[in-house]
């Protein structure tokens, strides 16, 4: 099996080709040289990174550069960047410019110039002012029209990419088999075939546009009585027939490059620390080429919800060993505590995680800045005028 090292870091390396062009005609460093293989560029980049830089490449969190007390000088894998509070007029363009400015900081001001992956939500429309809001997922599924779903997804992908965002935390392809669950409207309903078909129709336009999709939440996070995040006691046959197919098809048929773990436990093990699910099903059986991230604060859920781990530090270590590659702790990495930092700083598994994430996202960053093409400028103009990217 490939090392975590060679998947997480590839998002950086192709993105870094932009730095080589900005630097002029001088011979680029190997990790910035687009003529070299991805494996060679990842290997070179990892060899240049300090332990602190590696530590920060495991995190994706909401954030920006507004708070001077948050030090991003070592870089970070991804940021969810909100528009500035004052961005009411021309909201789409202002948001894109803000993402662009923050991206330039990481490319121009950090030691290695590693770009971030700007990420956001886009379940039924890019979730920022000025973007188009389509019917909720359950309403789209009620059409049974995958061609229409594809057109909707294409419009959302255009608007998402025009802002400089390169990863979305969508779609939700959980099978909603209990109407008491509070997130039924985010799903494509109770039928695994329809959920799979709609999920594929949603994912393909984003991946073609160079925006990573993140299918979620793996797996079966509707607990007893419709309780979100509660333990799941479902046999393997039911998982195979009902809950696995949409995720399997999202990877194998639609080319999805990221999956988010669920809060719940499966067969007594939290999904985020479940080796059979992550290294077994996702990567072994289904051949996921991208990376697995946690739901917000899900890694620590093993200590406060499931009581299967003694500390956050051991929970994180076991999650990385199980196949997790990205952490969304909902706290700033600087506040992670020394024990947690030691568990993440080094080791083959942690490097493996960094590589898988960068490899899975290598082809989507740095091809052009948000305003780099006439098509993107037109989409921004349409959003600012109240239109959409739909065709």
N, C-alpha and C positions, 0 to 999 in steps of 0.2 A: 504494500500500500504506500502511496506517495506520502511524503512527510507533510505535516501541517505547514511546514515552512514553505513548501512550494505551492500552496494555494492561496494563503492569505496575502502574500506580498505581491501577487502579480497585478493587483489593481493599481498598485503604485507604479510598476515599471513601465507600462505602456503610457500611463499618464505622464510619466517623467520625460517622455519624448518631447513634450512641449517645452520643458526646460532646456533641452539641448538646442532646440531651435531658437529660443530666446537668448541663449548664451552666445550665439553667433557661430562662426565657422570652425571654431576650435574643436578638436577631437573630443567627443563626449565621453564621460565616464561610462564603463560598460553597462551599468544598470539603466542609463539613459539612452543607450544606443538601440534604436528600433531595429537595426539590422541583425542583432543577436537574438538567439532563441529566448523564449520566456524563462525557461529553466536557468539558463546562464545569467540572465539579468537578475532573477530572484536570488540566485546564489551570491552574486556579487553584492547586491544590496544588503542582504542579511549580514554578510561579512563586514560591512561598514557601519552597521547600526550598533549603538550603545545599548546597554541593558535598559536604560530609561526610555530610549526611543522604542525599543521593542515592547516595553510595558504599555506605552500609550497606544500602540497599534492594535491593541485588543479591545478598544472601547469605541462605542458609538452612543452618543448622548445628545439630548437637546442642549444647544448652546450657541454662542457667538463670541465676538471679541469685545463686547460692550463693558463687561466687568473686568477691570484691570487686575483684580485679585486672582483671576483664573489664568494660570500660566499655560499657554499652549506652545511654548517654544520648542518642545520636543515633538510636536505634531500630535495627531490623533487620527484614528481610522475614519470616523464619520461624525458629522454634526447635523442635527435637525435644526435648521435656521429659520426662525420666525421673522416675518417682516418687521421693520421698525414701526413703532406705535404711530408715527406721524404719516406712514405711507398709505394715505387714503386716495389721493388722486394718482392716476397712472400706477395703480397698485402692482400690477404684474411687472412692469418695467422696473419699478423701484425695488421690488423683491429680487429680481434677477440681478440688478446692480449690486445689491447687498451680498448675495451669494457670491457673485464674481469678486467683489472686494475681499471677502473672507478667504476665498480660494487663493487669491493672489498672495495673501499673507503667508499661507502655508507653502506655496511654491517659491516665493521670493525671499522669505524672511527666516525660514527654518533651515537648519544645517544641511539636511539632505534634500530639501525641496520636495518632500513627499506630499502630493495632493491629497485632500480629504475626499471622502464619498459623501456629498450632501444627500441626505435622505429625508423622506417625509411620508405622510399617509396619502392614499389616493383610492380609497375603496370604491367610491362612485363619483369621483371627481377629485382633482387636485385640491387638497384641503386648505386653500389659502384664498384671501380676498382677491377678487378679480377673475378667478377660475370658474369654469362651468360646473354646476351641480346637476348630475343626472339622477334618475330614480335610484333608490337604495338597491342593494344587491338582490334582495328577495323579490323586489318588483321587476328587475331585469330578468331574473330567472323565470318569473311567471310568464314571460313572453315565449319561452321555449325557442327563442330565435338566436342561434349562435352567430349568425351573420350580423345581426343588429348589435349583439354584444361586442363583436369584433370592431365595428365602427365606433361604438362608444369608447372602447378601450383605446383605439387609435387616437381619438380626439383627446382623451385624458393624457395619453403618452406625449402627444405634441405639446400640450400645455405644461406638463411636468418638466420635460426636457428644456423647454424654452426658459425656465427659471434657473437652470443650472443644476437641477436635482437629478441624481443618477441612480438612486435606489428608492423603491417604494415598499412600504410595509403592507402590502396587499398582494393577492386577494385572500379573503377568508374562505377556505374550502373545507371547513368543518361541516359534517353532516348534522343538521339540526333535528334531532329525533325526540326532543322534549320542548314543547312550546313554553314551558315555564322558564327556560333559560333566557337570560336577559339580553342575549346577543343574536337572537334568531334573525333579525332584520339584516344583519351583516353577511348572512350566509346565502347560498343558492338553494336552500331548502333541505328536505329530508331524503331526497333520492340520490344515491351515489352516482348514478349514470349522468343525471342532469348536472349535478355539482361538478363532476369531472369535465363534462363538455363545456360548461360555462367558464370553468376555471381555465381551460386551455384557450378558449376564445379571448379571455381577458389577458392572459400572459403573453401570447405570441406578439401582439403589436408593441408591447413595451420592450421585449427582448430584441425585436428587430430594430427598435429605435435606440438601442444602447442604454436602456434603463433596466436595472436589475429588479426583478420581481421577487417578493418574499412571501411564499405561500405559508399560511398560518391557520391554526396553531397545532403543531404536531405533538400529540395526536389525541383525538377524542376528548376534548376538554369540557364536555357536558356531563357533570357529575350527577349522582343520585339526587332526584328531586329537582333537576334543572340547576343545581348549584354550580356556578363557575369555579374552577380550580380545585374541586374536590377530587378525592381518589377515584380512579376508574377501575372497576372490577369487571372486565370484559374478556371473554376467552379469545384465543388466537383466531379461531374460525370467524368470529364476528368481526374482529379487526380486519381480517383479510377480505371479507365480503362487503363490509359496509364502510369502514373508515379509511382504510389504506388506499383504495383505488384512486380517489381524486389527487392525492399527493404523488402517488406513483406516476400517474399520467402527466401531472404538472412537470415532472422532471424528465421522464422518458419521451413524452410526445410533444410537449410544448417548449421544452428547453429552459425551464425555470432554473435560476442559478442560486437561489437562496431559500432557506426554510427557517421559520421561527418555531422554537419549541413552545409547548404549552405549560401552564402553571401546574397542571394536575400531575399526579403520579399514575403510573400504569403498572399493574401487577406488583405494587409495593415499592417501586422505584420512581422518583421524580423524573418526568420526561427530560428535564434538562441535564440530568446525570445518568441517563439510561443508555448504556453502551449498546444493548441489543437494538434499540430504536435508531440511534444516531450513526454509530459505526457499522451496525449490522444492516438494518433496512435501508436507510437513506443512501449510504455510501457504498455498502457492499452489494446488496441485492439490486438496488435501483440505479446505481452508478452516478450519484450526484457529483457533478464536477465543480460546484460552487462551494458555498459555505453555510454553516448553521449558526444562527444567532439566538440569543435568549429573548424572551419577552421581558418587558420592563421589570427589573428586580427579581426575575424568576430564579436566578442562580441562588440567591439568598433564601428563597422559599423553602429550600431543604432544611433550613435551620428554624424557621418560624412558622411554617405551615405543615410540613410533613414530618419534621423531627427525625430526619434520617442522617443529619450531619451535625457534628459537634460545634462547628464554627464556619463562618463565611469563607475563611481561607481554605479549609479542607473541601468545602462545597465547590469552590471555584476549581481547585485542583482536580477533583473527581469529575467535574463537568468537562474540563479540557481532555481528560483521559478518555471520557466517554464519547467525545467527538464534537463538543461545542467549539466554535471558533470565534464567536463575537459576544461581548458582554454589553448589556444595556443595564447598568446597575441603578440608574436614576440618582446617582451621586457623582460628584466630580471626582475623577480618578485620583486627584491629589489628596482627597480625603479618605482614601481607601484603607488606611491603616497599614502599619509596617508589616504585619503578618500577611495581609492580603497581597501587598506589593512583592514580598519575597516569593509567594507562591506563583506569581505571574511573571516575575522578572525573567526567568530563564528556564531551561529545560527543553527537551526535544518536543514534548507535546505542545508547549506554548509556542515554540517556533513553528511547529506544524500548523497551528491555528492561524498564525499570522500569514503564512504562505498561502493557505487555502483561500483566505479572504481576498488577498491581493490578486491571486490567480483568477479567482472567479469573477472579479470585477475589472480585470486588466483592460479589457477592450472597450470600456465605457467611459473612462475618464480621460480628459485632456485632448480629445480629438478636436474640440473647439470650445472656446469660451461661450457663455450663454448667448452673447450677441454675435456669435461668429459667422452666422449664415443669414442670407436674406429670408429664408423660410422661417427661421426662429424669430427674426425681427418682426415678420408679418404676424406670427402667432401671438407675440407679445402685444402688438398693436391691436389685434382683434380682441384679446382679453381686456385691454384697457378701455376698449370701446364697447364692451359688454357682449361681444360675440363669443364664439368658441372655435376650437380647432377642428370641429366636425366637418366632414365632407359629405 
